[in-house]
């Protein structure tokens, strides 16, 4: 199913018509539904049904927009853009995204947060040359930045918090689409690896709630530092690698004179960094007295070692660019 999921994405990306792009999106949808309906999920049937209905509505809008192509081209582009925003979960069509994230395990949540956004992002980038579509992308990006930042403030569930964080990062990628294709692809690549480094730790530690992080007394200190560095990098705090793509986008927005756009994105990033720090301070400071004696209670496994290497080495490599 994962192979067919990738085939659907490649089919949508390499298509020369909207019909073949729609076929690729449908193949991607039909391959992801069996991945959701895993017996290890507690609410797998609800998540699968909700995801199917939302994606079916997006596909219906995409097909409906084809009927409008002969009537008015601008209205066709508007409807097809709205259908793609609905499929990727951008604000104000984000209502389904946190709810479905809550019913998934961490590997499936990672696919939904990263790989499933790739095809709609590419198709939206094809529409960014139209003035009406670029104005809509700007409006959607500002809404995504605000809702993604404010929605994560009162969350105690890690999956919902990561969902609103993904909505906020979507705003940066949409703003990068307006300037150049290479910028948003670079940002997506950084976001992919940062999200992977965080979710693999949550999956290894079997944590789904904020309260579970406070009870992780016996985990090694290097795993705590690794998770902390990953979250700060995802929040865009310098000198970690998450700031590197944001730094490039800030320079491009200043050159394009998108000052208000940049102001909204920076304020939303500060808010997301706040709820990352709110999660990290108790996680690091509220430790058991046994932590002073037992820093490494058991030998590190291969998963722990590889995860720590990915976080402490790969995520810090782009920080060297600031020294050049």
Backbone bond lengths (Angstrom), bond angles and torsions (degrees), N, CA, C in turn:
res aa  C-N    CA-C-N  psi(-1)  N-CA   C-N-CA  omega(-1)  CA-C   N-CA-C  phi
1 X - - - 1.454 - - 1.531 111.53 -
2 X 1.330 116.33 -37.36 1.463 118.97 178.00 1.530 110.92 -66.42
3 X 1.325 116.66 -34.71 1.465 120.72 176.97 1.531 110.37 -63.92
4 X 1.343 117.29 -45.50 1.460 120.11 178.44 1.524 111.27 -67.50
5 X 1.325 117.26 -29.72 1.460 120.57 175.80 1.526 110.59 -62.47
6 X 1.337 116.01 -44.98 1.470 120.06 177.77 1.521 111.49 -67.75
7 X 1.339 116.72 -36.16 1.463 119.80 177.80 1.526 110.74 -62.86
8 X 1.344 116.64 -40.01 1.460 120.02 177.86 1.519 112.10 -63.06
9 X 1.336 116.78 -39.28 1.467 120.22 178.05 1.527 110.73 -65.69
10 X 1.339 116.54 -46.04 1.470 120.22 179.59 1.526 111.30 -63.93
11 X 1.322 116.79 -34.62 1.461 120.53 178.39 1.526 110.98 -66.75
12 X 1.338 116.21 -40.26 1.465 120.05 178.63 1.526 111.39 -69.20
13 X 1.343 117.17 -36.20 1.457 120.55 -177.87 1.529 112.08 -72.76
14 X 1.321 116.38 -35.94 1.466 119.86 -175.43 1.523 113.15 -95.23
15 X 1.316 117.58 8.94 1.463 120.27 -176.52 1.524 110.73 -75.04
16 X 1.302 115.21 149.69 1.472 121.63 177.24 1.524 112.14 -106.48
17 X 1.315 117.70 0.99 1.462 121.60 177.66 1.522 108.50 -142.97
18 X 1.330 115.36 161.20 1.459 119.46 179.72 1.519 111.98 -71.05
19 X 1.320 117.62 -25.19 1.463 119.66 178.38 1.531 110.97 -67.83
20 X 1.319 117.34 -45.02 1.466 119.98 178.41 1.526 110.96 -68.99
21 X 1.355 117.31 -31.65 1.467 119.55 174.31 1.523 110.73 -65.36
22 X 1.343 116.37 -40.33 1.466 120.22 176.35 1.523 110.77 -63.64
23 X 1.322 118.17 -39.61 1.471 121.31 178.45 1.526 110.88 -64.17
24 X 1.334 117.20 -39.45 1.459 120.17 177.10 1.519 112.23 -65.22
25 X 1.344 117.48 -39.82 1.457 120.75 177.27 1.525 111.21 -65.20
26 X 1.339 117.03 -37.68 1.471 119.77 178.85 1.530 111.43 -68.61
27 X 1.328 117.07 -39.32 1.471 119.84 176.54 1.524 110.47 -63.87
28 X 1.320 116.02 -39.08 1.460 120.68 176.66 1.516 111.36 -63.14
29 X 1.335 117.30 -41.02 1.471 121.44 178.44 1.516 111.78 -64.45
30 X 1.335 116.68 -47.40 1.464 120.57 -177.09 1.528 111.99 -67.74
31 X 1.322 117.79 -24.04 1.466 120.37 176.88 1.517 112.12 -82.56
32 X 1.341 117.34 -27.20 1.466 119.61 -178.12 1.524 112.34 -82.25
33 X 1.330 117.79 -25.90 1.469 120.49 -179.63 1.534 111.75 -60.52
34 X 1.352 120.72 -46.73 1.479 118.36 176.65 1.524 113.27 -64.15
35 X 1.323 118.98 -27.22 1.462 120.23 176.83 1.528 111.20 -69.62
36 X 1.345 116.55 -30.83 1.464 119.81 177.87 1.519 110.66 -72.82
37 X 1.332 116.67 -40.74 1.462 120.80 -173.92 1.522 111.36 -79.62
38 X 1.307 116.30 52.30 1.465 121.48 174.88 1.521 108.79 -86.77
39 X 1.319 116.81 143.55 1.459 120.34 -177.85 1.526 112.77 -69.87
40 X 1.326 116.94 -15.76 1.458 119.77 177.47 1.522 112.16 -74.69
41 X 1.354 117.34 -14.44 1.459 120.57 177.37 1.515 109.99 -81.25
42 X 1.334 115.83 143.98 1.457 120.18 178.70 1.521 111.09 -80.80
43 X 1.327 117.24 -38.60 1.459 121.65 -178.72 1.527 109.83 -118.97
44 X 1.337 116.31 47.61 1.465 119.40 -173.74 1.519 112.38 -68.10
45 X 1.331 118.26 -37.80 1.463 120.08 -177.40 1.524 111.39 -69.29
46 X 1.351 117.07 -40.58 1.465 120.06 178.80 1.525 111.10 -65.54
47 X 1.350 116.24 -42.89 1.464 119.97 -179.58 1.532 110.81 -65.49
48 X 1.340 116.71 -41.73 1.469 119.91 -179.33 1.529 111.43 -65.80
49 X 1.346 117.09 -42.59 1.466 120.37 -179.25 1.532 110.89 -67.06
50 X 1.325 117.00 -42.74 1.469 120.11 179.26 1.518 110.78 -63.81
51 X 1.319 117.02 -43.91 1.465 120.23 179.90 1.525 110.74 -64.24
52 X 1.320 117.76 -40.22 1.463 120.86 179.94 1.525 111.12 -64.54
53 X 1.336 117.96 -42.59 1.456 120.82 -178.07 1.532 111.34 -66.43
54 X 1.332 116.60 -41.77 1.463 119.66 -179.76 1.526 110.79 -66.39
55 X 1.334 116.72 -45.52 1.463 119.64 -180.00 1.525 111.88 -67.77
56 X 1.334 116.70 -32.73 1.463 119.58 176.07 1.528 111.06 -66.78
57 X 1.338 116.65 -37.51 1.463 119.94 176.03 1.528 110.73 -64.67
58 X 1.328 116.93 -41.79 1.462 119.87 176.59 1.518 112.48 -62.99
59 X 1.324 116.73 -40.25 1.471 120.07 177.97 1.528 111.49 -67.65
60 X 1.340 116.39 -36.61 1.470 119.16 177.94 1.524 111.06 -65.17
61 X 1.337 116.77 -39.66 1.462 119.25 176.46 1.527 111.50 -64.80
62 X 1.331 116.14 -37.14 1.463 119.73 179.51 1.523 111.31 -65.72
63 X 1.338 116.33 -40.70 1.465 119.74 177.46 1.525 110.78 -70.10
64 X 1.356 116.39 -37.72 1.465 119.85 179.17 1.523 111.53 -64.05
65 X 1.329 116.71 -33.42 1.461 119.82 -179.48 1.526 111.82 -66.52
66 X 1.340 116.37 -25.41 1.471 119.15 178.41 1.525 111.08 -65.72
67 X 1.340 116.93 -30.24 1.464 119.96 177.80 1.523 111.81 -69.81
68 X 1.339 116.05 -25.03 1.460 119.96 -178.28 1.522 113.09 -86.21
69 X 1.328 116.93 -6.13 1.456 120.32 -176.92 1.519 111.71 -64.11
70 X 1.337 116.87 -35.42 1.463 120.66 -179.91 1.522 112.45 -78.18
71 X 1.347 116.53 -16.30 1.464 119.74 -177.25 1.528 110.54 -91.38
72 X 1.339 115.58 -58.02 1.459 120.16 -177.96 1.514 108.62 -150.26
73 X 1.316 117.33 122.80 1.456 121.78 -173.79 1.521 112.21 -68.94
74 X 1.337 117.67 -39.76 1.463 120.07 -177.86 1.523 111.61 -64.91
75 X 1.334 116.81 -38.49 1.465 119.95 178.46 1.520 110.65 -68.27
76 X 1.317 117.63 -34.03 1.467 121.84 175.44 1.530 110.93 -61.79
77 X 1.330 116.89 -45.23 1.458 120.44 179.83 1.525 111.53 -66.20
78 X 1.326 117.40 -34.28 1.456 120.66 179.19 1.526 111.05 -66.43
79 X 1.324 117.34 -46.52 1.471 121.08 -178.15 1.525 110.62 -67.52
80 X 1.314 117.52 -40.19 1.472 119.61 -178.73 1.533 110.47 -69.35
81 X 1.331 117.61 -30.86 1.458 120.17 175.17 1.521 111.10 -68.24
82 X 1.330 116.77 -42.05 1.466 120.22 178.72 1.526 111.51 -63.58
83 X 1.327 117.05 -36.84 1.465 119.87 178.97 1.522 111.32 -66.41
84 X 1.329 117.29 -37.79 1.462 120.29 178.53 1.522 111.31 -71.27
85 X 1.337 117.85 -37.17 1.464 120.31 175.74 1.524 110.96 -64.43
86 X 1.322 116.51 -36.55 1.466 119.87 177.03 1.521 110.82 -66.32
87 X 1.317 117.53 -38.97 1.458 120.85 -179.07 1.523 112.50 -67.44
88 X 1.320 117.85 -34.08 1.461 120.47 -177.83 1.525 112.91 -92.06
89 X 1.328 118.29 -8.56 1.454 120.69 175.02 1.505 114.64 81.73
90 X 1.324 118.24 27.88 1.462 120.76 177.24 1.526 109.58 -78.28
91 X 1.335 116.22 151.97 1.465 120.97 178.35 1.535 109.04 -68.26
92 X 1.340 118.08 143.88 1.467 130.06 4.37 1.528 114.74 -89.08
93 X 1.330 117.53 18.10 1.470 121.68 178.15 1.525 110.60 -99.95
94 X 1.315 116.69 31.92 1.465 122.51 -174.77 1.510 112.84 -91.49
95 X 1.339 118.93 -1.17 1.466 121.73 -169.20 1.523 112.52 -59.68
96 X 1.337 118.08 -28.62 1.463 120.80 -176.64 1.523 112.45 -87.27
97 X 1.315 117.55 -22.17 1.459 120.50 -169.58 1.535 113.29 -67.21
98 X 1.353 120.91 -51.56 1.474 118.67 178.92 1.522 113.33 -65.46
99 X 1.330 117.21 -33.17 1.465 119.11 -178.95 1.529 111.46 -67.92
100 X 1.328 116.65 -40.58 1.459 119.26 178.93 1.528 110.65 -71.97
101 X 1.319 117.91 -35.64 1.464 121.22 176.49 1.522 111.52 -59.56
102 X 1.328 116.68 -34.09 1.459 120.60 -178.32 1.523 111.78 -67.45
103 X 1.321 118.64 -23.37 1.460 121.46 -179.01 1.515 113.90 -97.80
104 X 1.330 118.38 10.65 1.463 121.89 -177.12 1.519 111.00 -112.16
105 X 1.331 115.11 156.49 1.461 120.29 168.04 1.527 109.09 -81.75
106 X 1.338 115.40 170.94 1.459 118.90 -175.12 1.526 113.80 -63.43
107 X 1.343 121.71 -41.00 1.486 118.37 177.33 1.523 113.33 -62.41
108 X 1.340 116.99 -39.99 1.462 119.69 178.45 1.525 111.24 -70.72
109 X 1.339 116.48 -35.68 1.459 120.01 176.49 1.525 111.15 -64.56
110 X 1.337 116.63 -35.81 1.465 119.70 177.26 1.524 111.21 -64.18
111 X 1.332 117.02 -41.74 1.469 120.24 178.43 1.524 110.23 -63.44
112 X 1.336 117.26 -42.04 1.462 120.98 -178.95 1.527 111.78 -67.07
113 X 1.337 117.48 -35.34 1.463 121.21 -177.46 1.517 113.44 -78.82
114 X 1.317 117.82 -23.45 1.463 119.71 -173.30 1.532 112.52 -121.38
115 X 1.327 117.33 -67.43 1.466 120.91 -171.02 1.526 111.80 -65.71
116 X 1.338 116.80 -37.73 1.462 119.95 -177.46 1.529 112.92 -70.94
117 X 1.307 118.54 -14.38 1.462 121.44 178.66 1.523 111.95 -91.00
118 X 1.324 116.86 -8.24 1.462 119.86 -172.18 1.525 111.98 -68.53
119 X 1.339 117.40 -50.19 1.468 120.24 -177.47 1.526 112.64 -65.19
120 X 1.365 120.49 -47.95 1.475 117.99 176.51 1.523 113.67 -60.53
121 X 1.339 117.52 -34.77 1.464 119.98 178.33 1.525 111.31 -63.44
122 X 1.324 116.54 -43.91 1.460 119.70 179.18 1.525 111.09 -63.78
123 X 1.332 116.95 -41.70 1.461 119.59 -179.59 1.521 111.47 -67.52
124 X 1.342 117.57 -34.85 1.461 120.45 176.44 1.530 110.36 -67.61
125 X 1.330 116.41 -36.20 1.467 118.82 179.23 1.528 111.67 -64.16
126 X 1.346 117.31 -26.87 1.462 119.85 176.48 1.529 111.66 -70.06
127 X 1.347 116.69 -24.18 1.463 121.37 -177.77 1.520 113.00 -92.98
128 X 1.329 117.29 -5.31 1.465 120.01 -172.63 1.517 113.62 -71.12
129 X 1.337 118.25 -9.65 1.459 120.40 -179.52 1.537 111.99 -80.91
130 X 1.324 116.89 -15.57 1.456 120.79 176.49 1.525 109.53 -82.92
131 X 1.336 117.03 140.14 1.471 120.50 -176.24 1.526 111.18 -65.84
132 X 1.340 117.72 -41.91 1.466 120.61 -179.74 1.524 111.00 -64.51
133 X 1.327 117.08 -42.34 1.466 120.57 179.70 1.521 111.65 -68.79
134 X 1.324 117.81 -38.07 1.466 119.90 178.73 1.528 111.01 -66.79
135 X 1.334 117.05 -36.54 1.474 119.78 175.67 1.530 110.61 -65.74
136 X 1.335 116.84 -39.93 1.464 120.01 177.43 1.519 111.19 -66.28
137 X 1.328 118.16 -39.07 1.464 121.39 177.84 1.529 110.46 -62.57
138 X 1.316 117.29 -39.81 1.469 120.68 178.00 1.523 111.21 -63.46
139 X 1.330 116.69 -44.06 1.465 120.52 179.35 1.523 111.55 -64.58
140 X 1.338 117.32 -43.16 1.459 121.79 179.46 1.532 110.77 -65.45
141 X 1.330 116.92 -37.70 1.465 120.46 179.70 1.521 111.42 -65.66
142 X 1.339 117.83 -41.26 1.465 120.63 178.43 1.529 110.48 -65.39
143 X 1.332 117.08 -42.63 1.472 119.99 178.21 1.524 111.30 -64.54
144 X 1.317 117.31 -40.37 1.463 120.76 179.56 1.524 111.39 -64.57
145 X 1.336 116.59 -39.28 1.463 120.11 178.65 1.525 110.95 -63.81
146 X 1.329 116.99 -43.53 1.473 120.44 -177.62 1.519 111.22 -70.36
147 X 1.334 116.86 -48.29 1.471 120.50 -176.96 1.517 110.76 -69.33
148 X 1.335 117.87 -39.23 1.463 119.97 178.46 1.513 112.97 -64.07
149 X 1.342 116.98 -32.07 1.466 120.34 179.40 1.522 111.29 -79.08
150 X 1.327 117.33 -48.38 1.466 120.50 -176.56 1.526 112.58 -74.26
151 X 1.328 117.25 -29.16 1.464 119.78 -177.98 1.513 113.88 -69.92
152 X 1.336 117.86 -25.11 1.459 120.10 -178.77 1.511 114.76 -89.37
153 X 1.340 118.20 -0.54 1.464 120.21 -174.91 1.526 112.56 -69.39
154 X 1.315 117.32 -40.30 1.465 120.51 -174.80 1.523 113.15 -103.43
155 X 1.331 117.83 22.99 1.450 121.13 -176.42 1.526 111.00 -93.97
156 X 1.329 115.80 134.96 1.469 122.23 172.90 1.523 111.50 -111.91
157 X 1.319 117.66 -3.12 1.455 122.47 178.02 1.525 108.34 -99.93
158 X 1.326 116.00 127.34 1.462 120.41 -174.03 1.518 112.04 -66.45
159 X 1.327 117.74 -34.72 1.464 119.39 -178.89 1.524 111.35 -68.44
160 X 1.327 117.59 -39.23 1.461 119.82 176.45 1.521 110.92 -68.89
161 X 1.333 116.53 -37.42 1.461 119.83 178.56 1.522 110.74 -63.37
162 X 1.342 116.94 -42.54 1.462 119.86 177.81 1.530 111.19 -68.43
163 X 1.337 117.53 -29.18 1.461 120.33 177.44 1.523 110.82 -66.72
164 X 1.328 117.79 -46.09 1.464 120.20 178.35 1.527 111.04 -68.65
165 X 1.326 117.31 -32.01 1.452 119.99 174.00 1.527 110.89 -63.95
166 X 1.324 117.17 -38.62 1.458 121.13 177.74 1.525 111.39 -65.42
167 X 1.340 116.90 -37.07 1.469 120.51 177.25 1.523 110.10 -64.26
168 X 1.331 116.46 -40.03 1.467 119.91 178.59 1.529 111.73 -66.11
169 X 1.334 117.43 -42.56 1.466 119.84 177.56 1.527 111.55 -66.87
170 X 1.332 116.07 -26.87 1.458 119.66 176.48 1.530 110.98 -62.97
171 X 1.338 116.27 -32.74 1.461 119.85 178.29 1.522 110.80 -64.37
172 X 1.328 117.55 -39.80 1.465 120.38 177.81 1.534 110.73 -65.39
173 X 1.332 116.53 -40.34 1.468 119.15 -179.93 1.524 111.56 -68.10
174 X 1.338 117.53 -38.02 1.462 120.09 177.54 1.520 111.32 -66.48
175 X 1.333 116.64 -37.76 1.463 118.70 176.48 1.521 111.57 -67.54
176 X 1.348 116.77 -33.43 1.462 119.59 177.14 1.525 111.56 -68.85
177 X 1.341 117.54 -30.51 1.463 121.27 178.28 1.528 110.94 -61.79
178 X 1.336 116.40 -34.84 1.464 120.23 -178.24 1.526 112.50 -67.39
179 X 1.337 116.66 -20.41 1.471 119.58 -175.38 1.522 112.60 -103.58
180 X 1.332 118.10 -51.62 1.465 120.02 179.52 1.515 109.40 -160.05
181 X 1.320 116.20 151.57 1.463 120.98 179.74 1.524 111.34 -70.30
182 X 1.316 117.07 -37.27 1.465 119.60 -178.07 1.525 111.69 -65.30
183 X 1.326 117.83 -30.55 1.466 120.69 -178.26 1.524 111.10 -67.15
184 X 1.332 117.17 -45.75 1.463 117.63 -177.21 1.525 111.19 -74.90
185 X 1.323 118.75 -28.81 1.463 120.61 175.82 1.530 110.02 -67.74
186 X 1.338 116.78 -40.32 1.459 120.75 176.51 1.524 110.86 -63.60
187 X 1.324 116.13 -44.01 1.472 119.58 179.15 1.526 110.52 -63.84
188 X 1.327 117.38 -41.44 1.461 120.60 179.61 1.524 111.13 -63.82
189 X 1.332 117.81 -38.02 1.464 120.65 179.33 1.529 110.78 -63.98
190 X 1.331 117.02 -43.74 1.465 120.35 177.30 1.527 110.68 -64.29
191 X 1.329 115.83 -43.36 1.469 119.82 179.65 1.524 111.46 -63.46
192 X 1.321 117.23 -36.86 1.465 122.01 179.09 1.527 110.76 -60.62
193 X 1.332 117.20 -50.08 1.463 120.13 -176.71 1.526 111.84 -72.07
194 X 1.311 118.06 -35.58 1.472 119.72 178.07 1.523 110.95 -67.00
195 X 1.328 117.15 -42.69 1.461 120.14 178.25 1.519 111.24 -65.35
196 X 1.328 116.46 -39.56 1.465 119.84 177.91 1.526 111.53 -61.93
197 X 1.336 116.96 -41.96 1.464 120.36 -177.92 1.520 111.89 -67.14
198 X 1.343 118.04 -28.68 1.463 120.82 178.80 1.524 111.06 -81.97
199 X 1.322 116.65 -46.96 1.459 119.82 -175.00 1.520 112.28 -69.71
200 X 1.336 118.29 -28.58 1.456 118.95 177.53 1.525 110.52 -70.28
201 X 1.335 117.05 -29.13 1.459 120.31 174.66 1.521 111.10 -72.89
202 X 1.339 117.41 -43.02 1.467 120.03 176.12 1.528 110.82 -61.61
203 X 1.326 116.42 -38.24 1.468 120.05 178.48 1.528 111.32 -67.69
204 X 1.325 116.58 -39.93 1.463 120.43 179.58 1.532 111.51 -68.72
205 X 1.327 116.99 -39.28 1.468 121.16 -179.56 1.518 112.90 -84.15
206 X 1.362 117.70 -8.33 1.466 123.05 179.17 1.525 111.32 56.71
207 X 1.310 116.30 49.01 1.460 122.34 179.65 1.522 109.51 -112.04
208 X 1.331 115.11 133.80 1.458 121.65 178.74 1.523 112.71 -128.40
209 X 1.343 117.40 -11.93 1.457 121.55 -177.52 1.518 109.65 -129.03
210 X 1.324 114.44 157.12 1.451 120.45 -179.54 1.528 111.13 -63.85
211 X 1.319 117.14 -35.02 1.465 120.46 -179.21 1.526 111.98 -66.79
212 X 1.337 117.25 -27.50 1.460 119.38 179.29 1.525 111.66 -70.07
213 X 1.331 117.50 -28.38 1.465 119.41 177.18 1.524 111.48 -66.17
214 X 1.333 117.15 -32.51 1.456 120.80 -178.75 1.511 112.43 -73.63
215 X 1.321 116.81 -17.49 1.467 120.52 -178.56 1.528 112.84 -97.46
216 X 1.325 117.17 4.83 1.462 120.21 -179.02 1.529 109.60 -86.80
217 X 1.323 115.76 73.05 1.458 120.18 -175.44 1.531 112.28 -81.76
218 X 1.309 116.34 -32.82 1.464 119.49 -168.77 1.524 113.79 -97.53
219 X 1.313 118.04 5.22 1.457 117.72 179.14 1.530 108.83 -76.63
220 X 1.313 118.15 152.98 1.474 120.62 -179.18 1.520 111.91 -60.84
221 X 1.310 114.93 152.70 1.452 121.13 -178.70 1.529 111.41 -65.57
222 X 1.340 117.17 -33.85 1.466 118.48 -177.74 1.527 111.45 -69.62
223 X 1.354 117.55 -26.27 1.455 118.60 174.90 1.523 111.17 -72.09
224 X 1.335 116.12 -35.40 1.466 119.06 175.39 1.528 110.87 -63.76
225 X 1.323 115.84 -45.22 1.461 119.20 178.93 1.525 111.41 -65.82
226 X 1.321 116.82 -36.54 1.459 120.82 179.69 1.527 111.10 -64.53
227 X 1.339 116.65 -44.80 1.462 120.30 178.55 1.527 110.88 -65.92
228 X 1.324 116.56 -37.59 1.459 120.35 179.76 1.524 111.09 -65.31
229 X 1.326 116.91 -44.48 1.464 120.59 179.23 1.527 110.81 -63.90
230 X 1.327 116.93 -38.40 1.470 119.99 179.83 1.525 111.30 -65.22
231 X 1.330 117.52 -43.53 1.457 120.56 -179.93 1.529 111.72 -67.22
232 X 1.325 116.81 -40.13 1.463 119.44 177.46 1.528 111.02 -66.96
233 X 1.329 116.59 -34.84 1.460 120.15 176.20 1.521 111.06 -67.53
234 X 1.342 116.88 -40.03 1.461 120.13 177.39 1.521 111.12 -66.13
235 X 1.336 116.59 -31.60 1.456 119.94 177.17 1.516 114.00 -75.46
236 X 1.327 117.64 -10.66 1.458 120.64 177.10 1.506 114.52 85.38
237 X 1.329 117.41 27.71 1.461 120.66 -179.96 1.527 109.93 -84.76
238 X 1.337 118.32 124.93 1.467 119.13 175.39 1.524 110.25 -71.03
239 X 1.347 119.36 150.25 1.466 127.78 7.46 1.518 113.32 -97.42
240 X 1.323 118.71 26.85 1.466 120.59 -179.24 1.523 110.10 -75.95
241 X 1.326 114.88 166.70 1.465 119.37 -169.73 1.520 113.04 -70.01
242 X 1.336 118.19 -21.66 1.454 119.39 178.36 1.516 113.43 -64.39
243 X 1.329 117.09 -22.40 1.459 120.12 178.15 1.528 111.61 -79.38
244 X 1.315 118.11 -21.09 1.458 121.13 -175.11 1.531 112.68 -62.56
245 X 1.352 121.15 -50.88 1.474 118.36 176.88 1.522 112.38 -67.35
246 X 1.344 117.77 -33.71 1.467 119.44 176.50 1.525 110.86 -63.81
247 X 1.307 116.80 -38.31 1.457 121.43 178.84 1.532 110.77 -61.94
248 X 1.322 117.12 -43.17 1.464 120.56 178.06 1.526 111.42 -64.45
249 X 1.348 116.48 -41.12 1.463 119.54 179.20 1.520 111.62 -68.14
250 X 1.331 117.48 -35.04 1.471 120.11 177.27 1.523 110.02 -62.14
251 X 1.332 116.60 -42.57 1.464 119.40 178.64 1.528 111.70 -64.74
252 X 1.339 117.25 -40.14 1.461 119.90 179.61 1.523 111.25 -68.03
253 X 1.346 117.67 -39.36 1.467 119.90 179.39 1.518 111.56 -66.16
254 X 1.326 116.78 -35.81 1.464 119.31 176.79 1.524 110.23 -66.46
255 X 1.331 117.04 -39.34 1.474 119.60 178.96 1.534 111.51 -68.04
256 X 1.358 117.80 -31.58 1.464 121.58 176.92 1.527 112.44 -87.12
257 X 1.351 117.56 -3.56 1.470 124.67 -179.74 1.523 112.40 63.09
258 X 1.347 116.07 39.65 1.457 120.92 174.03 1.534 108.71 -91.29
259 X 1.316 117.81 66.13 1.457 120.62 -171.46 1.537 111.95 -72.52
260 X 1.328 116.76 -45.00 1.469 119.29 179.28 1.524 110.89 -65.59
261 X 1.306 115.63 -41.42 1.464 121.26 176.62 1.530 110.61 -57.43
262 X 1.324 116.03 -46.75 1.460 121.43 -179.36 1.517 111.54 -65.89
263 X 1.331 117.16 -37.57 1.471 120.82 179.18 1.523 110.99 -62.18
264 X 1.325 117.25 -44.82 1.469 120.83 179.96 1.526 110.97 -63.97
265 X 1.324 117.42 -42.68 1.463 120.89 -179.39 1.527 111.72 -65.54
266 X 1.328 117.43 -39.93 1.465 119.87 -179.50 1.523 111.48 -69.31
267 X 1.325 117.71 -40.27 1.468 120.08 177.62 1.527 110.69 -64.03
268 X 1.321 117.30 -41.52 1.468 120.07 178.82 1.525 111.24 -66.29
269 X 1.332 117.42 -35.21 1.462 120.62 177.66 1.524 111.21 -66.51
270 X 1.323 117.46 -37.46 1.461 120.37 176.77 1.525 111.21 -64.65
271 X 1.335 116.94 -36.40 1.467 119.97 178.54 1.526 110.36 -68.39
272 X 1.336 117.39 -42.48 1.467 119.03 177.89 1.524 111.49 -65.24
273 X 1.324 116.29 -36.45 1.467 119.28 176.78 1.520 111.06 -65.26
274 X 1.327 116.78 -30.06 1.464 120.56 177.49 1.523 111.18 -65.06
275 X 1.345 118.29 -46.36 1.469 116.14 -178.01 1.521 112.41 -77.60
276 X 1.332 118.58 -16.85 1.465 119.30 168.08 1.530 110.20 -69.20
277 X 1.326 116.56 -44.77 1.468 120.03 179.58 1.523 111.36 -67.15
278 X 1.321 117.08 -35.32 1.463 120.04 176.89 1.523 111.26 -63.04
279 X 1.306 116.64 -31.15 1.462 120.22 176.90 1.523 111.55 -79.87
280 X 1.329 117.40 -31.52 1.466 120.08 -174.76 1.526 113.51 -81.21
281 X 1.331 118.62 -35.13 1.460 120.11 -175.50 1.531 112.45 -61.16
282 X 1.340 120.17 -49.70 1.479 117.89 175.55 1.519 112.62 -66.04
283 X 1.332 115.93 -33.33 1.458 119.61 -179.40 1.522 111.70 -63.60
284 X 1.332 117.27 -35.97 1.465 120.96 -178.72 1.522 112.94 -91.46
285 X 1.323 117.38 -35.84 1.457 120.43 -172.36 1.522 113.26 -87.61
286 X 1.334 116.81 -39.51 1.464 119.77 -176.77 1.519 109.22 -84.88
287 X 1.324 116.34 81.96 1.460 121.60 -178.72 1.522 109.24 -110.88
288 X 1.312 114.27 154.49 1.457 119.91 177.79 1.530 110.45 -71.46
289 X 1.345 119.30 152.64 1.468 120.25 174.33 1.515 113.39 -58.90
290 X 1.346 116.78 -25.19 1.454 118.94 178.13 1.522 111.61 -67.25
291 X 1.324 116.15 -18.44 1.460 118.79 -177.89 1.514 111.29 -66.19
292 X 1.331 117.44 -26.64 1.454 120.01 179.20 1.518 111.54 -69.94
293 X 1.330 116.82 -28.93 1.455 120.83 -178.43 1.522 111.72 -94.13
294 X 1.324 115.06 -36.78 1.467 120.00 -173.87 1.520 108.02 -114.76
295 X 1.312 117.61 90.80 1.459 120.77 176.71 1.527 109.94 -86.63
296 X 1.327 116.56 -39.23 1.466 121.80 176.59 1.520 107.77 -121.28
297 X 1.335 118.27 85.51 1.462 120.16 -174.97 1.521 113.75 -70.43
298 X 1.337 118.27 -20.69 1.458 120.57 179.61 1.514 108.01 -149.35
299 X 1.323 118.40 155.66 1.469 120.40 -178.42 1.516 110.98 -62.74
300 X 1.322 117.97 139.74 1.468 120.54 -179.34 1.519 111.26 -66.97
301 X 1.327 115.64 138.88 1.457 121.43 177.12 1.527 109.57 -85.18
302 X 1.329 114.90 176.33 1.459 119.65 179.88 1.523 111.18 -65.24
303 X 1.365 117.06 -37.79 1.456 120.39 179.30 1.520 111.37 -63.40
304 X 1.344 116.18 -43.39 1.455 120.12 179.92 1.529 110.74 -65.61
305 X 1.323 116.41 -42.29 1.465 119.69 -178.61 1.517 111.58 -65.73
306 X 1.343 116.93 -44.59 1.465 119.91 -179.83 1.521 111.29 -66.99
307 X 1.344 116.87 -37.50 1.460 120.21 178.31 1.517 111.48 -64.53
308 X 1.323 115.97 -43.82 1.462 119.81 178.85 1.521 111.20 -64.42
309 X 1.335 117.18 -39.09 1.470 120.53 176.94 1.514 110.97 -61.97
310 X 1.349 116.73 -42.74 1.456 120.52 -179.22 1.521 111.08 -63.14
311 X 1.322 116.75 -39.10 1.458 120.49 -176.65 1.518 111.86 -78.10
312 X 1.332 117.11 -49.22 1.452 120.26 -171.26 1.523 113.14 -81.59
313 X 1.324 117.97 -21.46 1.471 120.03 -178.59 1.524 111.48 -105.92
314 X 1.333 115.84 -58.59 1.459 119.42 -175.01 1.524 111.99 -64.78
315 X 1.325 117.69 -36.87 1.454 119.65 -177.60 1.515 112.61 -77.31
316 X 1.317 118.34 -15.32 1.449 120.84 179.97 1.519 113.12 -99.39
317 X 1.329 117.70 -8.40 1.473 120.77 -178.55 1.539 111.31 -60.13
318 X 1.344 120.90 -46.99 1.473 118.65 -178.97 1.525 113.81 -65.21
319 X 1.327 118.40 -15.41 1.454 119.83 177.60 1.519 111.34 -64.83
320 X 1.324 117.98 -20.36 1.470 120.89 178.15 1.511 112.18 -67.43
321 X 1.363 116.17 -20.53 1.464 118.68 179.75 1.528 111.59 -65.50
322 X 1.329 116.72 -25.76 1.464 119.56 -179.17 1.525 111.25 -74.73
323 X 1.333 116.95 -16.55 1.448 120.53 -179.50 1.523 112.44 -90.02
324 X 1.334 115.89 -10.05 1.469 119.99 -177.19 1.546 109.28 -82.82
